[in-house]
Amino acid sequence: MNIIFKHANSFILLCVFVLPQARLSQEMSKFCANLAFLFKETPFLDRYAAAKQAGFSAVESGFPFGFSKEQVVKAKNAAGIEQILINIFTGDVTKGELGYAALPGKQNEFKQSLNTTVEYAKALGARKIHIMSGRVEGQVTDDHDKTYIENLKFASKILEKENLLGVIEPINNYSVPKYYLNSYEKAVNVLKSVNSPNLKLQLDIFHLQLIRGDITHTLEELKSLIGHIQIAQAPNRNEPDTPGEINYKYVLGAIKNIGYNDWIGLEYTPLNGTVDGLGWVKKLGYTL
């Protein structure tokens, strides 16, 4: 626009160019800190506050073994942070137990673990529960497949009643040998069999790379089934910008391109401390 100033007997024409507001160079993210991997420099309950102090507005976590839901809720609320997801109670982790969903003869344990986790999720305000399938000793049989689907159908009814979302995640056999749900083909078939809007796929890009690769096409193929996404570099599961097989500048763009705008969990092991390793966020063009 033009502004005219009168000075003495002269007129001065001042041209003022009004520029549109500059586009932010960094995109806001929806990254949530996984408290089983990040901020392990501090005791578990203190990690909520540590995540908030580092700039996160949300977290996800494994099941908080050894803590009552009142203790965990108090820590979360004191930190003023949101909980997005919680893993199901998995059994005795010291014995390598990683859930009961696909284990014949463990149906009662599965139902108890689900009920316990639902109570924690509701108290924490977490809408998503990662339902872990469990490890299988020996050969996988039809009984494992049948048990898994039956348990997930049971879970879906509970989740629908409580307005919660269950997610199942294929996990690679290099990191977790003998894990039942170890392929995306199996996960897709299970989701189709259960056929519930309250059960979706948890897609961890780290596991995807080690199981089958082909990240771009897999994201496009499975986009309608995805209920949660997690990221880490492969093969060493460190920060996304560390040396490895995955170009996260590209992959995060691919995630956006399929229309996913929900939370992305950061499930990686920091190389040199959690906060020191968060520089990748800005480096890749994002902010917390």
SEVEX-762558 format. One record per residue (C-alpha): z, x, y. Coordinates in steps of 0.25 Angstrom, whole numbers, plus 5000, padded with zeros to 4 digits. Each point is the difference from the previous one (the first is absolute). Layout:
! SEVEX-762558
      Z      X      Y
      Z      X      Y
...
***
This chain:
! SEVEX-762558
      Z      X      Y
   5000   5000   5000
   4998   5004   5015
   5011   5001   5010
   4998   5001   5015
   5010   5007   5009
   4999   4999   5015
   5004   5013   5007
   4999   5000   5015
   4986   4997   5003
   4995   5004   4987
   4998   4993   4987
   5003   5007   4987
   4994   4995   4987
   5008   5004   4988
   4994   4998   4986
   5011   4998   4989
   4995   5000   4986
   5009   4991   4991
   4999   5005   4986
   5003   4992   4988
   5013   5004   4993
   4998   5012   4992
   5000   4997   4985
   5012   5006   4993
   4996   5013   4993
   5009   4997   4989
   5001   4987   4991
   5014   4994   4997
   5003   5001   4986
   5007   4991   4990
   5006   5012   4992
   5013   4997   4993
   5009   5012   4995
   5003   5000   4985
   5015   5003   5000
   4999   5006   4986
   4991   5011   5004
   5003   5002   5015
   5012   5004   5008
   5007   5005   4987
   5007   5010   5009
   5010   4989   5002
   5008   4991   4991
   4992   4987   4996
   5007   4990   5009
   4998   5009   5012
   4985   5001   4998
   4999   4986   5007
   5005   5006   5013
   4992   5013   4998
   4987   4992   4998
   5003   4992   5013
   5003   5013   5007
   4987   5006   4996
   4992   4989   5006
   4998   4990   4988
   5002   4985   5001
   5000   4998   4985
   5003   5005   4987
   4998   4998   4985
   5009   5005   4989
   5003   5001   4985
   5011   4992   4995
   5013   5005   5007
   5008   5004   4987
   5015   5001   5002
   5000   4992   5013
   5004   4985   5002
   4990   4992   5007
   5011   4998   5011
   5000   5015   5002
   4985   5001   5001
   4998   4989   5009
   5011   5005   5010
   4993   5014   5000
   4986   4993   5003
   5005   4991   5010
   5008   5011   5007
   4987   5008   5001
   4993   4988   5006
   4988   5002   4990
   4992   4991   4991
   4999   5001   4985
   4986   4997   4994
   5001   5002   4985
   5011   5004   4990
   4997   5004   4985
   5006   4992   4989
   5012   5004   4993
   4994   5010   4990
   5012   5002   4990
   5006   5014   4997
   4992   5010   5008
   5008   5011   4994
   4993   4996   4986
   4987   4999   5006
   5000   4985   5001
   4989   4994   5010
   5001   4985   4998
   4999   4990   4989
   4989   4991   5003
   4991   5005   4989
   5010   5003   4989
   5001   4991   4988
   5015   4996   4997
   5004   5003   5015
   4997   4986   5006
   5014   4997   5003
   5002   5014   5007
   4987   4997   5008
   5005   4986   5005
   5014   5006   5003
   4993   5012   5008
   4991   4990   5007
   5011   4991   5004
   5009   5011   5005
   4988   5006   5008
   4997   4986   5006
   5014   4999   5006
   4999   5014   5006
   4986   4997   5006
   5005   4987   5006
   5012   5007   5006
   4991   5011   5006
   4989   4991   5005
   4990   5007   4991
   4989   4991   4996
   4993   5009   4990
   5006   5005   4986
   4993   5011   4992
   5001   4995   4986
   5000   5012   4991
   4994   4999   4986
   5008   5011   4993
   4997   5011   4990
   4995   4998   4986
   5004   5009   4989
   4988   5002   4990
   4988   4991   5000
   4998   4988   5009
   4998   4988   4992
   4996   4985   5002
   5015   4997   5001
   5001   5009   5012
   4989   4993   5007
   5005   4986   4996
   5014   5003   5005
   4995   5006   5013
   4992   4987   5003
   5011   4991   4996
   5010   5007   5008
   4991   5000   5013
   4997   4985   4998
   5015   4998   5000
   5002   5009   5012
   4989   4993   5008
   5008   4987   4999
   5012   5006   5005
   4993   5007   5011
   4992   4988   5005
   5014   4992   5000
   5006   5011   5009
   4987   5003   5008
   4999   5014   4996
   4988   5008   4996
   5000   5009   4987
   4991   5012   4999
   4996   5008   4988
   4996   5014   5001
   4991   5009   4990
   5007   5013   4999
   4993   5013   4995
   5005   5006   4987
   5000   5014   5006
   5012   4997   5009
   5006   4989   4991
   4996   5002   4985
   5001   4988   4991
   5000   4990   5012
   4994   4987   4995
   4992   4996   5012
   4991   5012   5001
   4986   4994   5004
   4994   4991   5010
   4992   4993   4990
   5013   4996   4993
   5006   4996   5013
   4988   4991   5004
   5000   4993   4986
   5015   4997   5001
   4999   4995   5014
   4989   4990   4996
   5008   4996   4988
   5012   4997   5008
   4992   4994   5011
   5011   4998   5010
   4999   5002   5015
   5014   5006   5000
   4996   5012   4991
   4990   5011   5006
   4996   5014   4998
   5008   5012   5006
   4989   5010   5002
   5006   5014   5002
   4988   5009   5005
   5007   5012   4993
   5000   4994   4986
   4986   4994   5003
   4995   5014   5002
   5006   5005   4987
   4996   4988   4992
   4986   4998   5004
   4996   5005   5013
   4989   4993   5007
   5009   4995   5011
   4990   4993   5009
   4994   4992   4990
   5013   4996   4993
   5006   4995   5013
   4988   4991   5002
   5000   4996   4986
   5015   4996   5000
   5002   4996   5014
   5003   4985   4997
   5011   5004   4990
   5007   5011   5009
   5015   4996   5004
   5005   5014   5004
   4994   5014   5002
   5007   5013   5000
   4995   5014   5003
   5002   5015   4997
   4991   5012   4998
   4995   5003   4986
   5003   5008   4991
   5013   5005   5006
   5005   4987   5006
   5004   5006   5014
   4996   4995   5014
   4986   4994   5002
   4995   5012   5008
   5004   5011   4990
   4990   5007   4992
   4995   4991   4989
   4989   4991   4994
   5001   4988   5010
   4994   4999   5014
   5010   4991   5006
   4993   4999   5014
   4989   4993   4992
   5008   4992   4990
   5009   4994   5011
   4988   4995   5007
   4994   4995   4986
   5014   4992   4999
   4998   4994   5013
   4985   4997   4997
   5004   4991   4988
   5008   4991   5010
   5014   5005   4995
   5010   5000   5011
   5013   4999   4993
   5010   5011   4998
   4996   5014   4994
   5012   5007   4993
   5002   5015   5002
   5004   5004   4986
   4998   5015   5000
   5009   5012   4999
   5001   5008   5013
   4997   5015   4999
   5010   5004   5011
   5009   4989   5004
   4996   4985   5003
   5000   5001   5015
   4993   5013   5001
   4989   4995   4991
   4997   4987   5008
   4990   5008   5009
   4989   4994   4991
   5001   4987   5006
   4996   5004   5014
   4990   5010   4994
   4993   4989   4993
   5000   4991   5013
   5011   4991   4997
   5014   4997   5006
   5013   4995   4993
***
